[in-house]
Amino acid sequence: MSGATTNDAMALALRALAATLGNQRLATRFLSVSGIEPPDLRQRAGDPALLAALLRFLEAHEPDLVAVAEELGVKPPALVAARREIEQ
């Protein structure tokens, strides 16, 4: 895939990260499940592995995936496709 597509996937994943962290319930669950501390999160926000992990976290609970997708104005499959692109 092209670099532009990967850049688009990364940008969407960063938006999903912001939306997740903006929701107290989701943020608490993601931090707990991932084991990442907030200071580390700030440093690693652009890390493809972290962003893919966030998208996998959302995929694991469809209502969360749908809620974040709706907040971002995209369809849930777009988040799944972004994760796939990032993991390539």
PDB file with SEQRES, HELIX, SHEET and CRYST1 records, atoms N, CA, C and O in Angstrom:
SEQRES   1 A   88  MET SER GLY ALA THR THR ASN ASP ALA MET ALA LEU ALA          
SEQRES   2 A   88  LEU ARG ALA LEU ALA ALA THR LEU GLY ASN GLN ARG LEU          
SEQRES   3 A   88  ALA THR ARG PHE LEU SER VAL SER GLY ILE GLU PRO PRO          
SEQRES   4 A   88  ASP LEU ARG GLN ARG ALA GLY ASP PRO ALA LEU LEU ALA          
SEQRES   5 A   88  ALA LEU LEU ARG PHE LEU GLU ALA HIS GLU PRO ASP LEU          
SEQRES   6 A   88  VAL ALA VAL ALA GLU GLU LEU GLY VAL LYS PRO PRO ALA          
SEQRES   7 A   88  LEU VAL ALA ALA ARG ARG GLU ILE GLU GLN                      
HELIX    1 AA1 GLY A    3  LEU A   21  1                                  19    
HELIX    2 AA2 GLN A   24  SER A   34  1                                  11    
HELIX    3 AA3 PRO A   38  ARG A   44  1                                   7    
HELIX    4 AA4 PRO A   48  GLU A   59  1                                  12    
HELIX    5 AA5 GLU A   62  LEU A   72  1                                  11    
HELIX    6 AA6 PRO A   76  GLU A   87  1                                  12    
CRYST1    1.000    1.000    1.000  90.00  90.00  90.00 P 1           1          
ATOM      1  N   MET A   1       0.840  -1.183   0.000  1.00  0.00           N  
ATOM      2  CA  MET A   1       0.000   0.000   0.000  1.00  0.00           C  
ATOM      3  C   MET A   1       0.881   1.240   0.000  1.00  0.00           C  
ATOM      4  O   MET A   1       2.066   1.172   0.326  1.00  0.00           O  
ATOM      5  N   SER A   2       0.300   2.354  -0.363  1.00  0.00           N  
ATOM      6  CA  SER A   2       1.077   3.580  -0.475  1.00  0.00           C  
ATOM      7  C   SER A   2       1.308   4.232   0.877  1.00  0.00           C  
ATOM      8  O   SER A   2       0.575   3.991   1.836  1.00  0.00           O  
ATOM      9  N   GLY A   3       2.349   5.069   0.934  1.00  0.00           N  
ATOM     10  CA  GLY A   3       2.645   5.808   2.152  1.00  0.00           C  
ATOM     11  C   GLY A   3       1.484   6.707   2.552  1.00  0.00           C  
ATOM     12  O   GLY A   3       1.204   6.876   3.739  1.00  0.00           O  
ATOM     13  N   ALA A   4       0.805   7.288   1.554  1.00  0.00           N  
ATOM     14  CA  ALA A   4      -0.328   8.162   1.857  1.00  0.00           C  
ATOM     15  C   ALA A   4      -1.426   7.382   2.574  1.00  0.00           C  
ATOM     16  O   ALA A   4      -2.062   7.894   3.495  1.00  0.00           O  
ATOM     17  N   THR A   5      -1.644   6.136   2.144  1.00  0.00           N  
ATOM     18  CA  THR A   5      -2.663   5.316   2.791  1.00  0.00           C  
ATOM     19  C   THR A   5      -2.263   5.017   4.230  1.00  0.00           C  
ATOM     20  O   THR A   5      -3.091   5.079   5.139  1.00  0.00           O  
ATOM     21  N   THR A   6      -0.992   4.694   4.430  1.00  0.00           N  
ATOM     22  CA  THR A   6      -0.516   4.445   5.787  1.00  0.00           C  
ATOM     23  C   THR A   6      -0.627   5.707   6.631  1.00  0.00           C  
ATOM     24  O   THR A   6      -1.010   5.648   7.800  1.00  0.00           O  
ATOM     25  N   ASN A   7      -0.292   6.846   6.039  1.00  0.00           N  
ATOM     26  CA  ASN A   7      -0.416   8.109   6.767  1.00  0.00           C  
ATOM     27  C   ASN A   7      -1.876   8.378   7.129  1.00  0.00           C  
ATOM     28  O   ASN A   7      -2.165   8.850   8.228  1.00  0.00           O  
ATOM     29  N   ASP A   8      -2.789   8.081   6.217  1.00  0.00           N  
ATOM     30  CA  ASP A   8      -4.217   8.257   6.494  1.00  0.00           C  
ATOM     31  C   ASP A   8      -4.660   7.338   7.631  1.00  0.00           C  
ATOM     32  O   ASP A   8      -5.424   7.745   8.506  1.00  0.00           O  
ATOM     33  N   ALA A   9      -4.176   6.104   7.612  1.00  0.00           N  
ATOM     34  CA  ALA A   9      -4.526   5.147   8.665  1.00  0.00           C  
ATOM     35  C   ALA A   9      -3.990   5.625  10.007  1.00  0.00           C  
ATOM     36  O   ALA A   9      -4.682   5.538  11.022  1.00  0.00           O  
ATOM     37  N   MET A  10      -2.774   6.123  10.014  1.00  0.00           N  
ATOM     38  CA  MET A  10      -2.180   6.631  11.258  1.00  0.00           C  
ATOM     39  C   MET A  10      -2.973   7.832  11.771  1.00  0.00           C  
ATOM     40  O   MET A  10      -3.231   7.942  12.969  1.00  0.00           O  
ATOM     41  N   ALA A  11      -3.356   8.724  10.870  1.00  0.00           N  
ATOM     42  CA  ALA A  11      -4.129   9.905  11.263  1.00  0.00           C  
ATOM     43  C   ALA A  11      -5.481   9.493  11.854  1.00  0.00           C  
ATOM     44  O   ALA A  11      -5.924  10.055  12.856  1.00  0.00           O  
ATOM     45  N   LEU A  12      -6.129   8.513  11.230  1.00  0.00           N  
ATOM     46  CA  LEU A  12      -7.410   8.036  11.754  1.00  0.00           C  
ATOM     47  C   LEU A  12      -7.220   7.376  13.113  1.00  0.00           C  
ATOM     48  O   LEU A  12      -8.031   7.570  14.019  1.00  0.00           O  
ATOM     49  N   ALA A  13      -6.167   6.607  13.256  1.00  0.00           N  
ATOM     50  CA  ALA A  13      -5.890   5.949  14.538  1.00  0.00           C  
ATOM     51  C   ALA A  13      -5.596   6.984  15.625  1.00  0.00           C  
ATOM     52  O   ALA A  13      -6.023   6.812  16.766  1.00  0.00           O  
ATOM     53  N   LEU A  14      -4.885   8.038  15.295  1.00  0.00           N  
ATOM     54  CA  LEU A  14      -4.627   9.106  16.270  1.00  0.00           C  
ATOM     55  C   LEU A  14      -5.930   9.782  16.691  1.00  0.00           C  
ATOM     56  O   LEU A  14      -6.119  10.111  17.863  1.00  0.00           O  
ATOM     57  N   ARG A  15      -6.818   9.985  15.733  1.00  0.00           N  
ATOM     58  CA  ARG A  15      -8.136  10.551  16.071  1.00  0.00           C  
ATOM     59  C   ARG A  15      -8.920   9.604  16.968  1.00  0.00           C  
ATOM     60  O   ARG A  15      -9.608  10.039  17.891  1.00  0.00           O  
ATOM     61  N   ALA A  16      -8.813   8.299  16.691  1.00  0.00           N  
ATOM     62  CA  ALA A  16      -9.488   7.303  17.532  1.00  0.00           C  
ATOM     63  C   ALA A  16      -8.891   7.301  18.939  1.00  0.00           C  
ATOM     64  O   ALA A  16      -9.613   7.144  19.923  1.00  0.00           O  
ATOM     65  N   LEU A  17      -7.589   7.475  19.029  1.00  0.00           N  
ATOM     66  CA  LEU A  17      -6.945   7.556  20.338  1.00  0.00           C  
ATOM     67  C   LEU A  17      -7.474   8.757  21.111  1.00  0.00           C  
ATOM     68  O   LEU A  17      -7.800   8.636  22.292  1.00  0.00           O  
ATOM     69  N   ALA A  18      -7.563   9.904  20.464  1.00  0.00           N  
ATOM     70  CA  ALA A  18      -8.079  11.107  21.122  1.00  0.00           C  
ATOM     71  C   ALA A  18      -9.526  10.895  21.574  1.00  0.00           C  
ATOM     72  O   ALA A  18      -9.898  11.287  22.680  1.00  0.00           O  
ATOM     73  N   ALA A  19     -10.335  10.276  20.720  1.00  0.00           N  
ATOM     74  CA  ALA A  19     -11.738  10.026  21.076  1.00  0.00           C  
ATOM     75  C   ALA A  19     -11.828   9.053  22.246  1.00  0.00           C  
ATOM     76  O   ALA A  19     -12.662   9.224  23.136  1.00  0.00           O  
ATOM     77  N   THR A  20     -10.982   8.045  22.248  1.00  0.00           N  
ATOM     78  CA  THR A  20     -10.980   7.057  23.330  1.00  0.00           C  
ATOM     79  C   THR A  20     -10.582   7.714  24.641  1.00  0.00           C  
ATOM     80  O   THR A  20     -11.209   7.486  25.676  1.00  0.00           O  
ATOM     81  N   LEU A  21      -9.541   8.526  24.592  1.00  0.00           N  
ATOM     82  CA  LEU A  21      -9.065   9.181  25.818  1.00  0.00           C  
ATOM     83  C   LEU A  21     -10.025  10.263  26.297  1.00  0.00           C  
ATOM     84  O   LEU A  21     -10.012  10.641  27.468  1.00  0.00           O  
ATOM     85  N   GLY A  22     -10.855  10.757  25.387  1.00  0.00           N  
ATOM     86  CA  GLY A  22     -11.859  11.752  25.755  1.00  0.00           C  
ATOM     87  C   GLY A  22     -13.080  11.154  26.440  1.00  0.00           C  
ATOM     88  O   GLY A  22     -13.938  11.884  26.937  1.00  0.00           O  
ATOM     89  N   ASN A  23     -13.159   9.846  26.465  1.00  0.00           N  
ATOM     90  CA  ASN A  23     -14.268   9.140  27.099  1.00  0.00           C  
ATOM     91  C   ASN A  23     -13.706   8.463  28.359  1.00  0.00           C  
ATOM     92  O   ASN A  23     -12.916   7.525  28.253  1.00  0.00           O  
ATOM     93  N   GLN A  24     -14.098   8.918  29.517  1.00  0.00           N  
ATOM     94  CA  GLN A  24     -13.514   8.436  30.771  1.00  0.00           C  
ATOM     95  C   GLN A  24     -13.580   6.918  30.909  1.00  0.00           C  
ATOM     96  O   GLN A  24     -12.602   6.290  31.314  1.00  0.00           O  
ATOM     97  N   ARG A  25     -14.709   6.332  30.580  1.00  0.00           N  
ATOM     98  CA  ARG A  25     -14.866   4.873  30.704  1.00  0.00           C  
ATOM     99  C   ARG A  25     -13.897   4.147  29.773  1.00  0.00           C  
ATOM    100  O   ARG A  25     -13.197   3.223  30.186  1.00  0.00           O  
ATOM    101  N   LEU A  26     -13.868   4.579  28.512  1.00  0.00           N  
ATOM    102  CA  LEU A  26     -12.968   3.931  27.554  1.00  0.00           C  
ATOM    103  C   LEU A  26     -11.504   4.167  27.910  1.00  0.00           C  
ATOM    104  O   LEU A  26     -10.684   3.253  27.826  1.00  0.00           O  
ATOM    105  N   ALA A  27     -11.184   5.380  28.302  1.00  0.00           N  
ATOM    106  CA  ALA A  27      -9.798   5.704  28.653  1.00  0.00           C  
ATOM    107  C   ALA A  27      -9.319   4.834  29.811  1.00  0.00           C  
ATOM    108  O   ALA A  27      -8.218   4.284  29.770  1.00  0.00           O  
ATOM    109  N   THR A  28     -10.141   4.715  30.828  1.00  0.00           N  
ATOM    110  CA  THR A  28      -9.772   3.906  31.991  1.00  0.00           C  
ATOM    111  C   THR A  28      -9.560   2.453  31.590  1.00  0.00           C  
ATOM    112  O   THR A  28      -8.580   1.828  31.994  1.00  0.00           O  
ATOM    113  N   ARG A  29     -10.479   1.918  30.796  1.00  0.00           N  
ATOM    114  CA  ARG A  29     -10.355   0.524  30.351  1.00  0.00           C  
ATOM    115  C   ARG A  29      -9.120   0.322  29.484  1.00  0.00           C  
ATOM    116  O   ARG A  29      -8.384  -0.648  29.668  1.00  0.00           O  
ATOM    117  N   PHE A  30      -8.885   1.237  28.531  1.00  0.00           N  
ATOM    118  CA  PHE A  30      -7.733   1.084  27.647  1.00  0.00           C  
ATOM    119  C   PHE A  30      -6.425   1.141  28.436  1.00  0.00           C  
ATOM    120  O   PHE A  30      -5.532   0.321  28.221  1.00  0.00           O  
ATOM    121  N   LEU A  31      -6.314   2.095  29.336  1.00  0.00           N  
ATOM    122  CA  LEU A  31      -5.087   2.196  30.132  1.00  0.00           C  
ATOM    123  C   LEU A  31      -4.903   0.951  30.995  1.00  0.00           C  
ATOM    124  O   LEU A  31      -3.784   0.463  31.154  1.00  0.00           O  
ATOM    125  N   SER A  32      -5.991   0.444  31.547  1.00  0.00           N  
ATOM    126  CA  SER A  32      -5.916  -0.742  32.384  1.00  0.00           C  
ATOM    127  C   SER A  32      -5.527  -1.979  31.573  1.00  0.00           C  
ATOM    128  O   SER A  32      -4.648  -2.741  31.975  1.00  0.00           O  
ATOM    129  N   VAL A  33      -6.178  -2.170  30.447  1.00  0.00           N  
ATOM    130  CA  VAL A  33      -5.923  -3.344  29.618  1.00  0.00           C  
ATOM    131  C   VAL A  33      -4.523  -3.293  29.000  1.00  0.00           C  
ATOM    132  O   VAL A  33      -3.836  -4.312  28.930  1.00  0.00           O  
ATOM    133  N   SER A  34      -4.109  -2.122  28.559  1.00  0.00           N  
ATOM    134  CA  SER A  34      -2.816  -1.997  27.878  1.00  0.00           C  
ATOM    135  C   SER A  34      -1.650  -1.947  28.857  1.00  0.00           C  
ATOM    136  O   SER A  34      -0.522  -2.296  28.510  1.00  0.00           O  
ATOM    137  N   GLY A  35      -1.931  -1.509  30.084  1.00  0.00           N  
ATOM    138  CA  GLY A  35      -0.866  -1.384  31.071  1.00  0.00           C  
ATOM    139  C   GLY A  35       0.010  -0.161  30.872  1.00  0.00           C  
ATOM    140  O   GLY A  35       1.006   0.012  31.574  1.00  0.00           O  
ATOM    141  N   ILE A  36      -0.346   0.675  29.934  1.00  0.00           N  
ATOM    142  CA  ILE A  36       0.447   1.865  29.660  1.00  0.00           C  
ATOM    143  C   ILE A  36       0.076   2.981  30.632  1.00  0.00           C  
ATOM    144  O   ILE A  36      -1.092   3.153  30.979  1.00  0.00           O  
ATOM    145  N   GLU A  37       1.062   3.720  31.056  1.00  0.00           N  
ATOM    146  CA  GLU A  37       0.855   4.844  31.970  1.00  0.00           C  
ATOM    147  C   GLU A  37       0.671   6.124  31.148  1.00  0.00           C  
ATOM    148  O   GLU A  37       1.239   6.243  30.062  1.00  0.00           O  
ATOM    149  N   PRO A  38      -0.120   7.085  31.652  1.00  0.00           N  
ATOM    150  CA  PRO A  38      -0.359   8.318  30.894  1.00  0.00           C  
ATOM    151  C   PRO A  38       0.911   9.024  30.396  1.00  0.00           C  
ATOM    152  O   PRO A  38       0.927   9.463  29.246  1.00  0.00           O  
ATOM    153  N   PRO A  39       1.979   9.155  31.202  1.00  0.00           N  
ATOM    154  CA  PRO A  39       3.176   9.817  30.649  1.00  0.00           C  
ATOM    155  C   PRO A  39       3.772   9.056  29.458  1.00  0.00           C  
ATOM    156  O   PRO A  39       4.243   9.663  28.496  1.00  0.00           O  
ATOM    157  N   ASP A  40       3.743   7.718  29.535  1.00  0.00           N  
ATOM    158  CA  ASP A  40       4.245   6.899  28.426  1.00  0.00           C  
ATOM    159  C   ASP A  40       3.339   7.047  27.207  1.00  0.00           C  
ATOM    160  O   ASP A  40       3.810   7.055  26.070  1.00  0.00           O  
ATOM    161  N   LEU A  41       2.051   7.164  27.451  1.00  0.00           N  
ATOM    162  CA  LEU A  41       1.090   7.309  26.368  1.00  0.00           C  
ATOM    163  C   LEU A  41       1.393   8.569  25.569  1.00  0.00           C  
ATOM    164  O   LEU A  41       1.358   8.546  24.338  1.00  0.00           O  
ATOM    165  N   ARG A  42       1.686   9.659  26.252  1.00  0.00           N  
ATOM    166  CA  ARG A  42       1.999  10.901  25.555  1.00  0.00           C  
ATOM    167  C   ARG A  42       3.222  10.716  24.643  1.00  0.00           C  
ATOM    168  O   ARG A  42       3.238  11.205  23.513  1.00  0.00           O  
ATOM    169  N   GLN A  43       4.233  10.013  25.140  1.00  0.00           N  
ATOM    170  CA  GLN A  43       5.455   9.804  24.370  1.00  0.00           C  
ATOM    171  C   GLN A  43       5.238   8.857  23.194  1.00  0.00           C  
ATOM    172  O   GLN A  43       5.881   8.999  22.154  1.00  0.00           O  
ATOM    173  N   ARG A  44       4.346   7.904  23.351  1.00  0.00           N  
ATOM    174  CA  ARG A  44       4.156   6.862  22.341  1.00  0.00           C  
ATOM    175  C   ARG A  44       2.930   7.065  21.463  1.00  0.00           C  
ATOM    176  O   ARG A  44       2.566   6.171  20.699  1.00  0.00           O  
ATOM    177  N   ALA A  45       2.292   8.216  21.556  1.00  0.00           N  
ATOM    178  CA  ALA A  45       1.031   8.436  20.835  1.00  0.00           C  
ATOM    179  C   ALA A  45       1.145   8.169  19.336  1.00  0.00           C  
ATOM    180  O   ALA A  45       0.172   7.732  18.720  1.00  0.00           O  
ATOM    181  N   GLY A  46       2.294   8.418  18.742  1.00  0.00           N  
ATOM    182  CA  GLY A  46       2.458   8.195  17.310  1.00  0.00           C  
ATOM    183  C   GLY A  46       3.058   6.845  16.955  1.00  0.00           C  
ATOM    184  O   GLY A  46       3.366   6.591  15.791  1.00  0.00           O  
ATOM    185  N   ASP A  47       3.228   5.977  17.945  1.00  0.00           N  
ATOM    186  CA  ASP A  47       3.821   4.655  17.743  1.00  0.00           C  
ATOM    187  C   ASP A  47       2.812   3.743  17.045  1.00  0.00           C  
ATOM    188  O   ASP A  47       1.729   3.503  17.578  1.00  0.00           O  
ATOM    189  N   PRO A  48       3.150   3.234  15.867  1.00  0.00           N  
ATOM    190  CA  PRO A  48       2.206   2.362  15.153  1.00  0.00           C  
ATOM    191  C   PRO A  48       1.741   1.163  15.979  1.00  0.00           C  
ATOM    192  O   PRO A  48       0.583   0.759  15.874  1.00  0.00           O  
ATOM    193  N   ALA A  49       2.614   0.594  16.789  1.00  0.00           N  
ATOM    194  CA  ALA A  49       2.221  -0.563  17.605  1.00  0.00           C  
ATOM    195  C   ALA A  49       1.151  -0.172  18.619  1.00  0.00           C  
ATOM    196  O   ALA A  49       0.198  -0.920  18.840  1.00  0.00           O  
ATOM    197  N   LEU A  50       1.305   0.988  19.228  1.00  0.00           N  
ATOM    198  CA  LEU A  50       0.310   1.453  20.196  1.00  0.00           C  
ATOM    199  C   LEU A  50      -1.015   1.750  19.508  1.00  0.00           C  
ATOM    200  O   LEU A  50      -2.079   1.391  20.011  1.00  0.00           O  
ATOM    201  N   LEU A  51      -0.944   2.403  18.363  1.00  0.00           N  
ATOM    202  CA  LEU A  51      -2.180   2.744  17.651  1.00  0.00           C  
ATOM    203  C   LEU A  51      -2.908   1.492  17.170  1.00  0.00           C  
ATOM    204  O   LEU A  51      -4.136   1.424  17.233  1.00  0.00           O  
ATOM    205  N   ALA A  52      -2.158   0.508  16.693  1.00  0.00           N  
ATOM    206  CA  ALA A  52      -2.789  -0.754  16.285  1.00  0.00           C  
ATOM    207  C   ALA A  52      -3.416  -1.435  17.493  1.00  0.00           C  
ATOM    208  O   ALA A  52      -4.509  -1.994  17.396  1.00  0.00           O  
ATOM    209  N   ALA A  53      -2.727  -1.391  18.635  1.00  0.00           N  
ATOM    210  CA  ALA A  53      -3.272  -1.991  19.859  1.00  0.00           C  
ATOM    211  C   ALA A  53      -4.560  -1.292  20.278  1.00  0.00           C  
ATOM    212  O   ALA A  53      -5.508  -1.944  20.714  1.00  0.00           O  
ATOM    213  N   LEU A  54      -4.598   0.021  20.149  1.00  0.00           N  
ATOM    214  CA  LEU A  54      -5.823   0.761  20.483  1.00  0.00           C  
ATOM    215  C   LEU A  54      -6.966   0.310  19.585  1.00  0.00           C  
ATOM    216  O   LEU A  54      -8.071   0.053  20.062  1.00  0.00           O  
ATOM    217  N   LEU A  55      -6.704   0.213  18.295  1.00  0.00           N  
ATOM    218  CA  LEU A  55      -7.770  -0.194  17.377  1.00  0.00           C  
ATOM    219  C   LEU A  55      -8.213  -1.625  17.647  1.00  0.00           C  
ATOM    220  O   LEU A  55      -9.403  -1.928  17.555  1.00  0.00           O  
ATOM    221  N   ARG A  56      -7.274  -2.514  17.981  1.00  0.00           N  
ATOM    222  CA  ARG A  56      -7.657  -3.890  18.368  1.00  0.00           C  
ATOM    223  C   ARG A  56      -8.514  -3.862  19.632  1.00  0.00           C  
ATOM    224  O   ARG A  56      -9.482  -4.614  19.746  1.00  0.00           O  
ATOM    225  N   PHE A  57      -8.158  -2.994  20.582  1.00  0.00           N  
ATOM    226  CA  PHE A  57      -8.943  -2.828  21.811  1.00  0.00           C  
ATOM    227  C   PHE A  57     -10.382  -2.447  21.458  1.00  0.00           C  
ATOM    228  O   PHE A  57     -11.325  -3.010  22.013  1.00  0.00           O  
ATOM    229  N   LEU A  58     -10.552  -1.509  20.551  1.00  0.00           N  
ATOM    230  CA  LEU A  58     -11.903  -1.090  20.155  1.00  0.00           C  
ATOM    231  C   LEU A  58     -12.633  -2.214  19.428  1.00  0.00           C  
ATOM    232  O   LEU A  58     -13.826  -2.425  19.643  1.00  0.00           O  
ATOM    233  N   GLU A  59     -11.927  -2.925  18.579  1.00  0.00           N  
ATOM    234  CA  GLU A  59     -12.537  -4.040  17.839  1.00  0.00           C  
ATOM    235  C   GLU A  59     -13.026  -5.142  18.767  1.00  0.00           C  
ATOM    236  O   GLU A  59     -13.985  -5.844  18.446  1.00  0.00           O  
ATOM    237  N   ALA A  60     -12.381  -5.298  19.901  1.00  0.00           N  
ATOM    238  CA  ALA A  60     -12.721  -6.378  20.834  1.00  0.00           C  
ATOM    239  C   ALA A  60     -14.086  -6.174  21.483  1.00  0.00           C  
ATOM    240  O   ALA A  60     -14.660  -7.118  22.026  1.00  0.00           O  
ATOM    241  N   HIS A  61     -14.610  -4.956  21.432  1.00  0.00           N  
ATOM    242  CA  HIS A  61     -15.928  -4.682  22.020  1.00  0.00           C  
ATOM    243  C   HIS A  61     -16.681  -3.805  21.021  1.00  0.00           C  
ATOM    244  O   HIS A  61     -16.511  -2.586  20.991  1.00  0.00           O  
ATOM    245  N   GLU A  62     -17.511  -4.445  20.212  1.00  0.00           N  
ATOM    246  CA  GLU A  62     -18.165  -3.760  19.097  1.00  0.00           C  
ATOM    247  C   GLU A  62     -18.866  -2.453  19.479  1.00  0.00           C  
ATOM    248  O   GLU A  62     -18.767  -1.484  18.726  1.00  0.00           O  
ATOM    249  N   PRO A  63     -19.573  -2.381  20.623  1.00  0.00           N  
ATOM    250  CA  PRO A  63     -20.198  -1.102  20.964  1.00  0.00           C  
ATOM    251  C   PRO A  63     -19.184   0.048  21.088  1.00  0.00           C  
ATOM    252  O   PRO A  63     -19.490   1.189  20.741  1.00  0.00           O  
ATOM    253  N   ASP A  64     -17.990  -0.257  21.581  1.00  0.00           N  
ATOM    254  CA  ASP A  64     -16.950   0.773  21.671  1.00  0.00           C  
ATOM    255  C   ASP A  64     -16.461   1.167  20.283  1.00  0.00           C  
ATOM    256  O   ASP A  64     -16.272   2.349  19.995  1.00  0.00           O  
ATOM    257  N   LEU A  65     -16.259   0.180  19.433  1.00  0.00           N  
ATOM    258  CA  LEU A  65     -15.834   0.438  18.058  1.00  0.00           C  
ATOM    259  C   LEU A  65     -16.849   1.330  17.350  1.00  0.00           C  
ATOM    260  O   LEU A  65     -16.483   2.307  16.696  1.00  0.00           O  
ATOM    261  N   VAL A  66     -18.116   0.986  17.486  1.00  0.00           N  
ATOM    262  CA  VAL A  66     -19.180   1.759  16.842  1.00  0.00           C  
ATOM    263  C   VAL A  66     -19.239   3.174  17.413  1.00  0.00           C  
ATOM    264  O   VAL A  66     -19.379   4.137  16.659  1.00  0.00           O  
ATOM    265  N   ALA A  67     -19.136   3.310  18.730  1.00  0.00           N  
ATOM    266  CA  ALA A  67     -19.217   4.630  19.362  1.00  0.00           C  
ATOM    267  C   ALA A  67     -18.080   5.541  18.905  1.00  0.00           C  
ATOM    268  O   ALA A  67     -18.308   6.710  18.593  1.00  0.00           O  
ATOM    269  N   VAL A  68     -16.874   5.018  18.866  1.00  0.00           N  
ATOM    270  CA  VAL A  68     -15.734   5.838  18.430  1.00  0.00           C  
ATOM    271  C   VAL A  68     -15.868   6.167  16.948  1.00  0.00           C  
ATOM    272  O   VAL A  68     -15.611   7.300  16.542  1.00  0.00           O  
ATOM    273  N   ALA A  69     -16.262   5.203  16.147  1.00  0.00           N  
ATOM    274  CA  ALA A  69     -16.449   5.463  14.715  1.00  0.00           C  
ATOM    275  C   ALA A  69     -17.483   6.559  14.500  1.00  0.00           C  
ATOM    276  O   ALA A  69     -17.273   7.463  13.691  1.00  0.00           O  
ATOM    277  N   GLU A  70     -18.589   6.486  15.213  1.00  0.00           N  
ATOM    278  CA  GLU A  70     -19.628   7.517  15.077  1.00  0.00           C  
ATOM    279  C   GLU A  70     -19.088   8.885  15.479  1.00  0.00           C  
ATOM    280  O   GLU A  70     -19.364   9.886  14.818  1.00  0.00           O  
ATOM    281  N   GLU A  71     -18.318   8.924  16.565  1.00  0.00           N  
ATOM    282  CA  GLU A  71     -17.751  10.205  17.007  1.00  0.00           C  
ATOM    283  C   GLU A  71     -16.825  10.793  15.947  1.00  0.00           C  
ATOM    284  O   GLU A  71     -16.748  12.010  15.780  1.00  0.00           O  
ATOM    285  N   LEU A  72     -16.127   9.916  15.236  1.00  0.00           N  
ATOM    286  CA  LEU A  72     -15.189  10.374  14.212  1.00  0.00           C  
ATOM    287  C   LEU A  72     -15.857  10.604  12.858  1.00  0.00           C  
ATOM    288  O   LEU A  72     -15.243  11.153  11.943  1.00  0.00           O  
ATOM    289  N   GLY A  73     -17.108  10.186  12.736  1.00  0.00           N  
ATOM    290  CA  GLY A  73     -17.817  10.352  11.471  1.00  0.00           C  
ATOM    291  C   GLY A  73     -17.377   9.377  10.402  1.00  0.00           C  
ATOM    292  O   GLY A  73     -17.403   9.692   9.212  1.00  0.00           O  
ATOM    293  N   VAL A  74     -16.967   8.176  10.833  1.00  0.00           N  
ATOM    294  CA  VAL A  74     -16.570   7.130   9.889  1.00  0.00           C  
ATOM    295  C   VAL A  74     -17.350   5.858  10.205  1.00  0.00           C  
ATOM    296  O   VAL A  74     -17.980   5.747  11.257  1.00  0.00           O  
ATOM    297  N   LYS A  75     -17.299   4.912   9.291  1.00  0.00           N  
ATOM    298  CA  LYS A  75     -17.920   3.605   9.531  1.00  0.00           C  
ATOM    299  C   LYS A  75     -16.929   2.737  10.304  1.00  0.00           C  
ATOM    300  O   LYS A  75     -15.720   2.868  10.114  1.00  0.00           O  
ATOM    301  N   PRO A  76     -17.422   1.850  11.174  1.00  0.00           N  
ATOM    302  CA  PRO A  76     -16.520   0.975  11.930  1.00  0.00           C  
ATOM    303  C   PRO A  76     -15.495   0.225  11.066  1.00  0.00           C  
ATOM    304  O   PRO A  76     -14.347   0.085  11.490  1.00  0.00           O  
ATOM    305  N   PRO A  77     -15.863  -0.262   9.873  1.00  0.00           N  
ATOM    306  CA  PRO A  77     -14.850  -0.956   9.061  1.00  0.00           C  
ATOM    307  C   PRO A  77     -13.639  -0.077   8.704  1.00  0.00           C  
ATOM    308  O   PRO A  77     -12.559  -0.597   8.423  1.00  0.00           O  
ATOM    309  N   ALA A  78     -13.816   1.238   8.715  1.00  0.00           N  
ATOM    310  CA  ALA A  78     -12.686   2.127   8.423  1.00  0.00           C  
ATOM    311  C   ALA A  78     -11.624   2.013   9.520  1.00  0.00           C  
ATOM    312  O   ALA A  78     -10.427   2.081   9.240  1.00  0.00           O  
ATOM    313  N   LEU A  79     -12.064   1.839  10.756  1.00  0.00           N  
ATOM    314  CA  LEU A  79     -11.110   1.676  11.856  1.00  0.00           C  
ATOM    315  C   LEU A  79     -10.408   0.329  11.765  1.00  0.00           C  
ATOM    316  O   LEU A  79      -9.213   0.228  12.042  1.00  0.00           O  
ATOM    317  N   VAL A  80     -11.142  -0.695  11.380  1.00  0.00           N  
ATOM    318  CA  VAL A  80     -10.546  -2.019  11.208  1.00  0.00           C  
ATOM    319  C   VAL A  80      -9.530  -1.979  10.059  1.00  0.00           C  
ATOM    320  O   VAL A  80      -8.440  -2.538  10.177  1.00  0.00           O  
ATOM    321  N   ALA A  81      -9.879  -1.331   8.973  1.00  0.00           N  
ATOM    322  CA  ALA A  81      -8.968  -1.214   7.829  1.00  0.00           C  
ATOM    323  C   ALA A  81      -7.723  -0.420   8.210  1.00  0.00           C  
ATOM    324  O   ALA A  81      -6.620  -0.738   7.766  1.00  0.00           O  
ATOM    325  N   ALA A  82      -7.897   0.610   9.030  1.00  0.00           N  
ATOM    326  CA  ALA A  82      -6.744   1.412   9.474  1.00  0.00           C  
ATOM    327  C   ALA A  82      -5.790   0.534  10.277  1.00  0.00           C  
ATOM    328  O   ALA A  82      -4.575   0.611  10.096  1.00  0.00           O  
ATOM    329  N   ARG A  83      -6.328  -0.290  11.153  1.00  0.00           N  
ATOM    330  CA  ARG A  83      -5.475  -1.183  11.941  1.00  0.00           C  
ATOM    331  C   ARG A  83      -4.709  -2.132  11.030  1.00  0.00           C  
ATOM    332  O   ARG A  83      -3.510  -2.346  11.208  1.00  0.00           O  
ATOM    333  N   ARG A  84      -5.401  -2.689  10.069  1.00  0.00           N  
ATOM    334  CA  ARG A  84      -4.745  -3.616   9.138  1.00  0.00           C  
ATOM    335  C   ARG A  84      -3.618  -2.922   8.384  1.00  0.00           C  
ATOM    336  O   ARG A  84      -2.537  -3.484   8.215  1.00  0.00           O  
ATOM    337  N   GLU A  85      -3.872  -1.716   7.939  1.00  0.00           N  
ATOM    338  CA  GLU A  85      -2.853  -0.949   7.195  1.00  0.00           C  
ATOM    339  C   GLU A  85      -1.655  -0.647   8.090  1.00  0.00           C  
ATOM    340  O   GLU A  85      -0.512  -0.764   7.649  1.00  0.00           O  
ATOM    341  N   ILE A  86      -1.897  -0.264   9.324  1.00  0.00           N  
ATOM    342  CA  ILE A  86      -0.809   0.051  10.251  1.00  0.00           C  
ATOM    343  C   ILE A  86       0.023  -1.172  10.544  1.00  0.00           C  
ATOM    344  O   ILE A  86       1.242  -1.070  10.683  1.00  0.00           O  
ATOM    345  N   GLU A  87      -0.604  -2.326  10.640  1.00  0.00           N  
ATOM    346  CA  GLU A  87       0.106  -3.562  10.999  1.00  0.00           C  
ATOM    347  C   GLU A  87       0.894  -4.165   9.830  1.00  0.00           C  
ATOM    348  O   GLU A  87       1.669  -5.099  10.032  1.00  0.00           O  
ATOM    349  N   GLN A  88       0.710  -3.651   8.628  1.00  0.00           N  
ATOM    350  CA  GLN A  88       1.437  -4.205   7.479  1.00  0.00           C  
ATOM    351  C   GLN A  88       2.913  -3.889   7.543  1.00  0.00           C  
ATOM    352  O   GLN A  88       3.667  -4.282   6.653  1.00  0.00           O  
TER     353      GLN A  88                                                      
END                                                                             
